[in-house]
Structures are given as structure tokens and as C-alpha cells.
Amino acid sequence: MAYRGEDAGDTLGAPTADGNLSVNLGPNRLALAVGPVSLHLVDRVATVTEVIGKKKKKLKRTSFAISGIVFGRGFPRDDIGLWIEAKEDVDKAQPRSSLRRIFGIAPVSLMASDGLASLAKLEGVASQLRIAVADYASAAGIWHARGTEIGAGHPLDKVLFADYGDHHAIYARKLFRDRARFLAAVHPSDGRVVVPDGKTKHEVTVPSRYGVTVRGDHIRFADKRGLDLARISVPWIGPEDREELARRIGQLVHR
């Protein structure tokens, strides 16, 4: 691959809705830039740099010490998002309790004349970037995962459905927060759904996909009789996005 061996450090590129994406893949590091935002991942530190202002431009630079990273692909538009667990957010009593979306890429609209060609090129870069993120995390000694971003609105309002292998976890932000909190864990092996309730966890078993439904802003988990077992609030995404999240959860728990 381009980020290994003698070709390490090569730069990839693809058109996006915000301009050309530049991705530099190197050993133990990653650098991405699109529009006014760039991200550098070196060792266990993520640095986001943003150019602010039109006339008097200023640089806003934010760094995070990180303990984990998730590579996310979007529904319904195939966005790309990088999420991190910052060390300052780590809760020893509940690991991976909150994640931050620190970099996002939106594809060119398919309605554009070059929409399909642009998306195809971005897909090629995304495949290499996904592998590079996993390699970077392994070299840095941090955990990594893949996930699905759900929602077509503001980047902070996206819901992350992260795949940790033995279970999936749902993250969504609260009002006035810049990070997404842990909402529930879904265990496909036995249909268990774990929902945090303050400092405790409420654990239920959903018998089939028919027990996962949407009611208003909530995703509801019910037993065979249709009685509520638990529910989670997902207010920032559209009704069709909540239905998609419920469908994906239902596929996991159905036996």
C-alpha cells in the first residue's frame, strides 16, 4: 500500500463537497486536509487546525491525547468521519462512554455532472484510509473500530453506530455538547441491549427485530407482548434516520 515501505508518505487525493481532499499516509502518522480544516495524527495525539475568517484569517489549533479512534462511513450519503476517544473524556468506570467527531468528509453531490466519478475516486481513497487508520492505531497502541454514521444534518448531530466486534454501541450528543455520549450497547450473540441509567446499567433481552421500534424521538425495545423493556432518545436526526438505526439494531438482535 502507499503508506508502507519505500512509498511511505505518498499523498492521495479525491474531490469532495468541500474541495479536494488531501491524505498523506505515513508510518505511525496520518495527515488529512479538506477546505479550511486539517487533521494530523502522530503517535497518540490528534491535532485539528482550522482557518477562521475571510479577510483576517486566523488559525485555530486544538490537540487531543487519544486512547481510541473509529473510522465511520455515513448513511445515507457515504460521508467519512473520524471519531476519537480523548483521554480527558475517559471514564474508568465506563470505558468508551463518549466520543468526538474531529474530522469529516462529505462526497460531491450525485446530481453534479461528475458526481459518480468523484464518488468512485473518494471510495478508493476511503478504502486505503480505513486500512491506514487501523495500522496507525495498532502502531500507536490505541484501540480502533469501524462504524456507521447516521444522519444527514449537522456533523455534530450525527449518530455513530460503532462496531466493536463482540457488540455494537450507539453514540449521540446532548444539547450544547461537542461530543457524543454512549446511549446503548447491542449484543448480537444473545439479543441483549444494555442502556446506561445514571451510574448503573439497565440490561434487557430483545427477542426479535419486531421488538425494536420507533416512537417519536425514541427507539423502543419491547418484549414478545409488546411491553416496553427500555428506550433511548435520539432527537437530532430525522424520522427516516431513526427508522434506519432501529432496522440495523433489529438485524443484530433477531434470532
Backbone bond lengths (Angstrom), bond angles and torsions (degrees), N, CA, C in turn:
res aa  C-N    CA-C-N  psi(-1)  N-CA   C-N-CA  omega(-1)  CA-C   N-CA-C  phi
1 M - - - 1.455 - - 1.524 110.07 -
2 A 1.312 116.27 165.71 1.459 121.08 -172.98 1.504 113.21 -67.38
3 Y 1.348 117.30 -20.25 1.456 118.67 -175.98 1.520 111.79 -100.45
4 R 1.334 116.97 12.13 1.456 120.13 178.82 1.530 109.88 -116.88
5 G 1.313 112.53 156.65 1.457 119.40 170.72 1.515 113.82 61.45
6 E 1.339 115.39 -143.40 1.445 120.24 -172.34 1.529 112.43 -71.29
7 D 1.346 117.64 -17.92 1.456 120.64 179.53 1.518 112.10 -90.85
8 A 1.357 117.86 5.53 1.451 120.94 -177.50 1.517 109.97 -57.71
9 G 1.315 115.33 137.91 1.459 119.97 179.21 1.503 113.63 98.92
10 D 1.349 118.56 -4.60 1.455 120.95 177.27 1.520 110.44 -62.27
11 T 1.314 116.48 150.23 1.454 122.23 -178.74 1.519 110.67 -107.28
12 L 1.318 115.78 131.86 1.460 122.78 175.67 1.522 108.61 -104.75
13 G 1.318 116.26 159.79 1.455 119.77 -179.76 1.507 112.04 -148.96
14 A 1.343 115.84 153.94 1.461 121.31 177.12 1.512 108.85 -160.02
15 P 1.327 118.16 146.40 1.464 120.74 176.98 1.528 110.81 -73.04
16 T 1.340 116.16 144.29 1.455 122.15 176.89 1.525 108.73 -136.90
17 A 1.317 116.37 177.05 1.460 121.05 178.64 1.523 111.89 -66.24
18 D 1.345 117.35 -20.73 1.460 121.74 -177.79 1.515 113.18 -107.50
19 G 1.333 116.96 14.41 1.453 120.34 -178.60 1.515 110.72 115.27
20 N 1.305 116.65 -171.99 1.463 120.41 -177.39 1.525 110.90 -76.22
21 L 1.317 115.69 132.42 1.453 122.45 176.51 1.517 109.39 -88.27
22 S 1.328 115.94 130.62 1.462 121.74 175.76 1.531 108.36 -114.80
23 V 1.325 116.23 127.35 1.462 121.93 -179.31 1.520 108.81 -127.24
24 N 1.324 116.35 119.87 1.463 121.52 177.17 1.516 108.12 -109.31
25 L 1.332 115.69 118.64 1.455 122.13 -175.72 1.520 109.25 -107.64
26 G 1.320 116.28 113.83 1.453 120.62 -179.57 1.511 110.97 -131.95
27 P 1.329 117.35 167.10 1.464 120.56 179.51 1.532 111.06 -63.64
28 N 1.325 115.87 124.42 1.475 123.04 177.82 1.527 113.23 65.15
29 R 1.327 117.59 18.43 1.460 118.96 -179.74 1.522 109.97 -156.85
30 L 1.333 114.28 156.44 1.452 121.96 174.95 1.515 108.43 -141.31
31 A 1.317 116.99 145.14 1.463 121.38 175.60 1.522 108.05 -137.14
32 L 1.327 116.15 127.31 1.454 122.03 -179.95 1.523 108.68 -129.75
33 A 1.323 116.37 145.84 1.463 120.81 178.10 1.516 109.15 -150.07
34 V 1.324 115.67 136.26 1.456 122.01 174.10 1.517 107.95 -152.94
35 G 1.329 116.93 129.15 1.457 120.36 -177.25 1.521 110.94 58.77
36 P 1.342 117.79 -132.48 1.467 120.45 -177.62 1.529 114.10 -88.63
37 V 1.339 118.20 4.94 1.466 121.23 -173.27 1.523 110.64 -117.55
38 S 1.317 115.43 137.45 1.463 120.58 174.28 1.521 109.32 -134.17
39 L 1.321 115.24 154.77 1.464 121.65 179.52 1.515 108.77 -133.42
40 H 1.327 115.53 132.46 1.466 120.89 174.77 1.532 108.14 -122.23
41 L 1.323 115.20 128.14 1.456 121.99 175.44 1.521 107.57 -115.05
42 V 1.317 115.96 113.43 1.462 121.94 -179.76 1.513 107.86 -133.46
43 D 1.333 116.74 126.26 1.462 121.76 -175.05 1.529 108.55 54.06
44 R 1.332 117.89 -120.20 1.470 120.02 -179.59 1.523 111.85 -112.25
45 V 1.321 116.21 28.75 1.468 120.61 -178.31 1.527 109.79 -122.54
46 A 1.331 115.86 131.65 1.462 122.43 174.62 1.521 108.42 -110.87
47 T 1.334 116.52 126.76 1.461 121.68 179.88 1.518 109.55 -120.84
48 V 1.335 115.85 121.38 1.458 122.57 178.41 1.516 108.59 -105.25
49 T 1.332 116.80 126.64 1.461 121.95 179.00 1.518 109.05 -119.64
50 E 1.328 116.44 129.71 1.462 121.28 -178.01 1.518 110.04 -129.40
51 V 1.326 116.88 133.35 1.458 122.49 175.74 1.527 107.84 -87.25
52 I 1.322 116.76 120.53 1.463 122.55 -176.37 1.525 110.06 -114.28
53 G 1.317 116.45 138.27 1.464 121.21 178.33 1.513 112.48 96.84
54 K 1.327 115.82 152.02 1.459 121.29 -179.54 1.530 111.76 -99.35
55 K 1.325 117.12 -47.25 1.465 120.41 179.91 1.523 110.66 -90.00
56 K 1.313 116.56 -59.88 1.466 120.73 177.95 1.521 108.00 -96.76
57 K 1.298 114.91 90.27 1.457 119.52 -176.21 1.523 111.49 -76.88
58 K 1.316 114.68 136.77 1.458 121.38 177.73 1.521 109.39 -127.97
59 L 1.311 115.12 153.11 1.459 120.46 177.80 1.515 110.00 -100.75
60 K 1.315 115.56 127.50 1.458 121.44 173.42 1.521 107.47 -108.42
61 R 1.321 116.13 119.24 1.468 120.21 -175.92 1.531 109.16 -121.28
62 T 1.328 115.76 128.54 1.461 121.89 179.54 1.517 109.32 -129.29
63 S 1.311 116.62 131.96 1.463 121.04 -179.74 1.531 110.63 -119.17
64 F 1.322 115.00 144.75 1.460 121.90 178.32 1.522 109.22 -130.77
65 A 1.329 116.29 134.20 1.456 120.39 165.41 1.524 105.89 -81.40
66 I 1.329 117.34 127.31 1.462 119.34 -171.30 1.527 111.76 -118.39
67 S 1.333 114.71 151.03 1.465 120.73 177.98 1.525 111.67 -117.70
68 G 1.351 117.20 -5.92 1.453 120.05 178.67 1.515 110.99 -166.86
69 I 1.336 116.85 161.10 1.456 121.40 -178.19 1.534 109.65 -146.88
70 V 1.337 116.39 142.29 1.467 122.64 178.37 1.522 108.52 -123.51
71 F 1.330 115.53 131.01 1.463 121.97 173.75 1.517 107.46 -95.45
72 G 1.338 117.84 117.62 1.450 121.00 -175.89 1.519 112.88 -114.75
73 R 1.333 116.09 143.39 1.457 122.73 172.00 1.514 108.39 -114.80
74 G 1.330 115.87 142.26 1.443 120.23 -169.89 1.516 115.44 -90.61
75 F 1.329 114.80 150.29 1.460 123.45 167.93 1.524 106.20 -122.34
76 P 1.321 120.32 126.91 1.466 126.12 14.93 1.524 114.45 -103.21
77 R 1.358 120.82 4.60 1.461 120.56 -168.25 1.532 114.57 -109.31
78 D 1.316 118.36 8.08 1.467 121.63 178.83 1.515 113.08 63.02
79 D 1.328 117.20 33.89 1.458 120.51 172.17 1.531 109.42 -61.51
80 I 1.328 115.59 165.37 1.460 121.91 173.50 1.523 107.47 -121.53
81 G 1.312 116.96 132.43 1.456 120.38 179.03 1.518 111.11 -136.59
82 L 1.310 116.79 139.39 1.463 121.71 173.78 1.520 108.25 -108.80
83 W 1.314 115.76 124.93 1.458 123.77 -178.95 1.517 108.64 -116.38
84 I 1.322 116.87 143.50 1.464 120.19 179.54 1.525 110.63 -128.88
85 E 1.315 114.34 155.30 1.460 120.65 165.14 1.526 105.98 -101.25
86 A 1.329 116.45 109.29 1.456 120.50 178.96 1.527 109.55 -78.75
87 K 1.319 116.60 142.83 1.461 119.96 -178.24 1.518 112.24 -61.05
88 E 1.334 116.28 -30.10 1.465 119.24 178.85 1.526 112.14 -68.65
89 D 1.344 117.04 -17.83 1.461 121.41 -179.59 1.532 112.50 -97.61
90 V 1.318 118.40 -5.03 1.456 121.11 -173.64 1.525 110.81 -67.24
91 D 1.321 114.72 128.49 1.452 122.35 175.83 1.526 107.21 -108.92
92 K 1.333 116.76 111.99 1.463 120.23 -176.15 1.521 111.99 -62.36
93 A 1.337 116.41 -30.43 1.462 119.74 -179.98 1.522 111.78 -75.71
94 Q 1.336 116.45 -23.54 1.471 120.78 -179.51 1.514 108.68 -143.83
95 P 1.325 118.42 86.12 1.473 121.89 -179.30 1.520 111.64 -58.63
96 R 1.327 115.71 149.44 1.467 122.90 178.95 1.528 111.41 56.06
97 S 1.325 115.56 42.71 1.469 120.02 -177.93 1.522 112.38 -84.00
98 S 1.335 118.25 -15.51 1.467 120.16 176.16 1.519 110.11 -154.84
99 L 1.332 115.90 146.61 1.457 122.69 -179.92 1.521 109.47 -131.84
100 R 1.330 116.70 154.89 1.465 123.12 177.92 1.529 109.57 -118.38
101 R 1.319 116.23 134.98 1.472 120.85 172.78 1.530 106.95 -89.44
102 I 1.330 116.93 109.25 1.462 119.70 -172.10 1.527 113.24 -105.01
103 F 1.339 117.59 -10.91 1.458 119.21 179.66 1.519 108.32 -154.66
104 G 1.352 115.42 136.12 1.448 119.56 -179.31 1.509 112.76 -138.92
105 I 1.335 115.95 149.15 1.459 123.06 -179.11 1.521 108.00 -132.34
106 A 1.322 116.76 125.44 1.464 121.78 177.78 1.524 109.18 -108.63
107 P 1.319 118.52 132.77 1.470 120.46 -179.20 1.518 112.30 -72.62
108 V 1.322 114.98 160.79 1.462 120.93 174.29 1.528 108.72 -63.78
109 S 1.309 117.43 142.20 1.464 121.57 179.50 1.525 110.67 -58.17
110 L 1.320 115.84 137.29 1.464 120.12 177.79 1.517 111.74 -68.01
111 M 1.338 117.76 -13.82 1.452 121.31 177.50 1.527 112.12 -77.88
112 A 1.342 116.10 -16.11 1.464 120.01 177.91 1.523 110.12 -69.35
113 S 1.322 116.00 156.92 1.468 120.26 -177.03 1.522 112.36 -61.25
114 D 1.332 116.94 -31.98 1.466 120.88 -179.91 1.527 111.34 -108.67
115 G 1.339 117.15 22.77 1.455 121.42 -174.39 1.516 113.66 -58.74
116 L 1.313 118.46 -49.10 1.466 121.74 -177.65 1.525 111.83 -66.13
117 A 1.324 116.45 -42.51 1.474 119.90 179.67 1.526 110.52 -65.39
118 S 1.339 116.55 -39.67 1.467 120.86 179.80 1.517 110.63 -65.62
119 L 1.339 116.55 -42.33 1.461 120.27 179.15 1.520 111.27 -64.55
120 A 1.331 117.06 -39.25 1.461 120.64 179.11 1.532 110.75 -62.89
121 K 1.320 116.52 -40.43 1.469 119.69 179.24 1.525 110.63 -68.29
122 L 1.343 116.50 -40.05 1.466 119.86 177.98 1.518 110.87 -64.50
123 E 1.341 117.38 -36.29 1.463 120.86 178.81 1.521 110.82 -61.43
124 G 1.336 116.07 -40.90 1.459 119.34 178.64 1.512 112.24 -63.02
125 V 1.333 116.68 -42.94 1.465 120.98 178.27 1.529 110.27 -67.26
126 A 1.337 116.78 -39.80 1.462 120.81 -178.95 1.523 111.58 -61.57
127 S 1.327 117.22 -39.18 1.467 120.97 179.34 1.525 110.98 -61.91
128 Q 1.332 116.69 -43.68 1.461 119.93 178.71 1.522 111.37 -70.52
129 L 1.336 116.08 -35.89 1.462 119.73 179.34 1.521 111.27 -66.15
130 R 1.326 117.02 -39.31 1.471 120.40 179.23 1.532 110.86 -60.20
131 I 1.339 116.00 -44.84 1.464 119.68 178.64 1.523 110.94 -66.63
132 A 1.336 116.14 -39.41 1.463 120.49 -179.44 1.519 111.18 -64.68
133 V 1.339 117.92 -37.97 1.469 121.28 177.91 1.527 110.23 -62.01
134 A 1.343 116.52 -42.72 1.462 120.21 178.29 1.527 111.00 -64.11
135 D 1.334 117.20 -42.15 1.467 121.03 178.72 1.526 110.99 -64.63
136 Y 1.331 115.65 -43.49 1.467 119.93 178.66 1.525 110.46 -60.27
137 A 1.341 117.58 -46.60 1.460 120.99 -178.49 1.522 111.44 -61.81
138 S 1.339 116.47 -41.88 1.466 120.21 178.93 1.520 111.35 -63.24
139 A 1.344 116.46 -42.00 1.463 120.37 179.72 1.523 111.46 -67.72
140 A 1.349 116.79 -33.82 1.467 120.53 -178.48 1.519 112.32 -83.90
141 G 1.328 117.67 -9.95 1.457 120.96 178.99 1.519 113.32 75.98
142 I 1.344 116.99 32.22 1.453 120.95 178.06 1.530 109.11 -118.73
143 W 1.329 117.25 160.31 1.461 119.44 179.68 1.528 110.18 -78.06
144 H 1.321 116.23 156.01 1.458 120.35 177.78 1.521 109.66 -144.83
145 A 1.319 115.61 156.41 1.460 121.33 -179.66 1.516 108.95 -154.55
146 R 1.323 115.08 170.18 1.458 121.65 172.97 1.521 109.02 -114.06
147 G 1.319 116.10 159.18 1.448 118.35 -179.93 1.518 112.14 -160.77
148 T 1.329 114.70 176.24 1.463 122.48 177.89 1.517 109.15 -117.04
149 E 1.329 116.34 127.56 1.460 121.56 173.28 1.518 108.49 -89.50
150 I 1.318 116.77 130.07 1.459 120.83 -179.01 1.523 109.17 -118.84
151 G 1.336 116.35 129.15 1.460 121.55 -179.23 1.515 111.10 124.91
152 A 1.331 115.97 138.95 1.461 120.96 -177.43 1.521 112.08 -109.33
153 G 1.326 118.03 8.96 1.456 121.36 -177.42 1.511 112.74 -89.80
154 H 1.335 115.91 -145.65 1.463 122.30 -179.80 1.527 109.78 -60.17
155 P 1.345 117.53 141.95 1.470 119.76 -178.64 1.527 114.04 -53.68
156 L 1.335 118.25 -36.82 1.454 120.03 -179.57 1.522 112.34 -69.51
157 D 1.341 116.50 -18.77 1.464 119.98 -177.77 1.525 112.97 -90.06
158 K 1.314 117.20 -2.67 1.462 119.49 -179.45 1.531 110.77 -68.62
159 V 1.318 115.23 144.47 1.455 122.14 174.47 1.525 108.04 -96.96
160 L 1.328 117.39 135.74 1.461 121.50 178.19 1.519 109.33 -105.06
161 F 1.329 115.50 127.43 1.462 122.41 175.53 1.525 105.84 -110.56
162 A 1.326 116.63 92.96 1.468 122.75 -171.06 1.524 111.44 -89.25
163 D 1.327 115.66 138.00 1.463 122.89 -179.95 1.521 109.09 -103.34
164 Y 1.350 116.49 109.47 1.454 121.07 179.90 1.526 112.50 -100.40
165 G 1.321 116.66 12.70 1.459 120.10 178.38 1.523 111.72 93.54
166 D 1.325 117.48 -71.88 1.463 120.55 -179.40 1.523 112.42 -83.31
167 H 1.342 117.48 -13.56 1.462 121.31 177.29 1.520 109.74 -159.80
168 H 1.319 115.56 164.79 1.463 122.63 172.92 1.526 108.33 -110.79
169 A 1.326 116.03 151.79 1.458 120.70 177.97 1.519 109.95 -130.74
170 I 1.331 116.41 144.86 1.457 123.31 -178.39 1.521 108.72 -109.12
171 Y 1.347 115.69 132.37 1.465 121.37 179.33 1.523 109.40 -128.40
172 A 1.330 116.42 137.32 1.464 121.96 175.32 1.524 107.79 -152.16
173 R 1.330 116.80 150.59 1.455 119.78 -175.30 1.522 112.36 -86.75
174 K 1.319 114.72 156.39 1.453 121.84 170.68 1.525 108.88 -91.64
175 L 1.324 116.68 166.55 1.459 121.66 179.05 1.529 110.38 -60.09
176 F 1.348 115.87 136.11 1.465 124.09 177.83 1.529 113.23 66.51
177 R 1.328 118.50 18.56 1.459 121.51 177.06 1.522 109.66 -111.04
178 D 1.340 116.66 146.57 1.462 120.38 -179.40 1.521 112.02 -99.19
179 R 1.316 117.95 6.48 1.456 120.69 178.10 1.530 109.54 -134.90
180 A 1.299 114.00 158.58 1.457 120.41 -177.13 1.522 109.70 -96.10
181 R 1.314 116.12 135.20 1.461 120.11 -179.43 1.526 110.28 -97.02
182 F 1.301 115.43 157.79 1.459 122.90 178.22 1.527 109.76 -70.75
183 L 1.347 116.13 124.69 1.466 121.11 -179.20 1.522 112.96 -102.80
184 A 1.325 117.22 -39.40 1.464 120.11 -177.07 1.512 110.12 -168.55
185 A 1.322 115.69 156.66 1.460 123.02 173.18 1.516 108.30 -118.15
186 V 1.329 116.21 138.73 1.461 122.15 -178.41 1.525 108.39 -119.59
187 H 1.347 115.73 123.39 1.459 121.09 -178.37 1.525 108.92 -108.01
188 P 1.343 117.82 107.54 1.470 120.24 -176.33 1.517 114.54 -68.76
189 S 1.327 117.75 -21.38 1.464 119.97 -175.58 1.523 112.88 -65.68
190 D 1.327 116.38 -34.46 1.469 119.10 -176.35 1.530 113.60 -135.76
191 G 1.351 117.62 7.43 1.459 120.27 177.66 1.511 115.05 77.70
192 R 1.323 117.03 12.62 1.469 119.24 -179.98 1.528 111.23 -74.71
193 V 1.315 115.87 140.45 1.460 122.95 172.36 1.521 107.15 -124.69
194 V 1.329 116.38 124.70 1.457 121.71 -178.38 1.523 108.49 -110.33
195 V 1.333 115.87 121.49 1.458 121.86 -177.73 1.523 108.78 -119.14
196 P 1.345 118.80 124.14 1.465 119.92 179.35 1.524 111.34 -68.18
197 D 1.311 116.21 141.77 1.461 122.81 177.14 1.517 107.36 -135.17
198 G 1.354 115.28 87.44 1.459 119.76 -173.27 1.519 109.66 67.87
199 K 1.328 116.72 -126.23 1.455 120.96 -179.36 1.523 111.95 -89.72
200 T 1.320 117.22 -2.43 1.453 121.01 178.50 1.531 109.92 -110.01
201 K 1.329 115.76 173.32 1.456 121.22 178.57 1.514 109.28 -125.26
202 H 1.326 115.67 134.27 1.455 122.50 178.45 1.520 107.34 -99.17
203 E 1.323 117.06 118.52 1.462 121.86 -175.45 1.529 110.08 -112.80
204 V 1.345 115.99 127.23 1.459 121.22 179.65 1.522 108.58 -131.80
205 T 1.322 116.03 163.60 1.462 121.54 175.94 1.519 108.89 -117.79
206 V 1.308 116.44 121.23 1.458 122.39 -179.54 1.529 107.72 -95.50
207 P 1.340 118.76 122.68 1.472 120.65 -172.11 1.523 115.14 -72.74
208 S 1.334 118.09 -28.22 1.465 119.44 -177.78 1.519 109.21 -162.06
209 R 1.329 116.49 175.16 1.459 121.25 179.47 1.528 111.74 -63.65
210 Y 1.329 116.88 -22.21 1.463 120.25 -179.22 1.534 111.85 -72.47
211 G 1.328 115.99 -11.95 1.458 120.05 177.20 1.516 113.47 -88.80
212 V 1.338 117.34 1.48 1.470 121.91 179.21 1.522 107.93 -112.17
213 T 1.313 116.95 108.96 1.462 121.48 -175.91 1.525 110.12 -134.47
214 V 1.326 115.03 168.08 1.465 121.80 179.10 1.520 108.93 -110.97
215 R 1.315 115.68 133.27 1.457 120.97 174.85 1.536 107.79 -137.45
216 G 1.328 116.05 106.29 1.460 120.07 -176.35 1.515 110.70 64.45
217 D 1.330 116.68 -128.21 1.460 121.98 178.79 1.522 112.66 -86.88
218 H 1.323 117.33 2.70 1.463 121.21 -173.33 1.522 112.20 -107.14
219 I 1.323 115.11 147.92 1.454 121.93 165.00 1.524 106.20 -101.67
220 R 1.313 115.13 126.76 1.459 122.05 -170.09 1.519 109.92 -110.70
221 F 1.339 116.02 137.98 1.455 122.76 177.19 1.530 107.77 -113.69
222 A 1.325 117.15 123.76 1.464 121.45 -174.15 1.522 111.06 -128.50
223 D 1.341 115.53 161.25 1.456 120.84 177.38 1.531 110.23 -88.79
224 K 1.331 117.19 -171.04 1.461 121.37 -176.57 1.521 112.54 -64.05
225 R 1.342 116.40 -25.56 1.466 120.16 -179.85 1.518 112.61 -87.36
226 G 1.349 116.47 -2.52 1.455 120.30 -178.83 1.506 114.15 86.90
227 L 1.322 117.45 9.20 1.463 121.42 -179.30 1.526 110.21 -84.91
228 D 1.325 116.43 140.41 1.461 121.44 -178.93 1.519 112.02 -60.75
229 L 1.330 115.58 131.42 1.453 122.13 170.89 1.529 110.36 -102.95
230 A 1.338 115.94 -40.85 1.465 122.48 179.32 1.515 107.93 -166.94
231 R 1.338 116.51 167.69 1.461 121.09 175.37 1.512 109.24 -154.59
232 I 1.320 115.63 155.17 1.463 121.00 176.17 1.530 108.46 -128.41
233 S 1.319 115.87 147.91 1.461 121.93 179.78 1.521 110.03 -96.29
234 V 1.345 115.76 126.20 1.463 121.79 178.58 1.527 107.53 -130.28
235 P 1.347 117.88 79.20 1.468 120.57 -167.90 1.520 116.53 -85.47
236 W 1.318 119.51 -16.40 1.464 119.98 -167.15 1.517 114.76 -91.73
237 I 1.328 118.60 -5.81 1.455 120.98 -178.99 1.530 109.74 -110.32
238 G 1.324 116.35 165.77 1.450 121.24 -177.02 1.520 112.85 -74.92
239 P 1.343 116.97 164.49 1.473 120.79 -179.91 1.524 112.95 -56.29
240 E 1.344 116.63 -40.68 1.463 118.91 -179.25 1.523 111.34 -67.88
241 D 1.348 117.33 -29.33 1.462 120.76 177.75 1.531 110.79 -72.49
242 R 1.342 116.93 -39.22 1.464 119.73 175.58 1.532 110.87 -63.19
243 E 1.324 115.98 -38.98 1.464 119.40 177.45 1.527 110.92 -62.96
244 E 1.349 116.83 -38.95 1.457 120.78 178.65 1.524 111.11 -66.28
245 L 1.327 117.35 -41.62 1.462 120.78 178.01 1.526 110.13 -63.07
246 A 1.342 116.50 -44.20 1.466 120.12 178.27 1.524 110.77 -61.63
247 R 1.338 117.63 -39.45 1.458 121.29 178.97 1.523 111.36 -61.81
248 R 1.329 115.97 -43.68 1.467 119.94 -179.45 1.529 111.25 -66.16
249 I 1.324 117.20 -39.84 1.462 120.34 177.03 1.516 109.44 -63.64
250 G 1.331 116.44 -44.15 1.452 120.89 -179.87 1.517 113.06 -59.85
251 Q 1.318 117.24 -38.23 1.461 121.20 177.89 1.536 110.96 -62.34
252 L 1.325 116.50 -34.83 1.461 119.98 -178.18 1.522 112.35 -73.56
253 V 1.331 117.00 -40.88 1.462 119.70 -172.85 1.529 112.51 -87.10
254 H 1.336 118.47 -15.92 1.462 120.92 -173.71 1.521 111.03 -66.15
255 R 1.323 115.22 132.48 1.473 121.03 179.60 1.534 109.32 -132.24
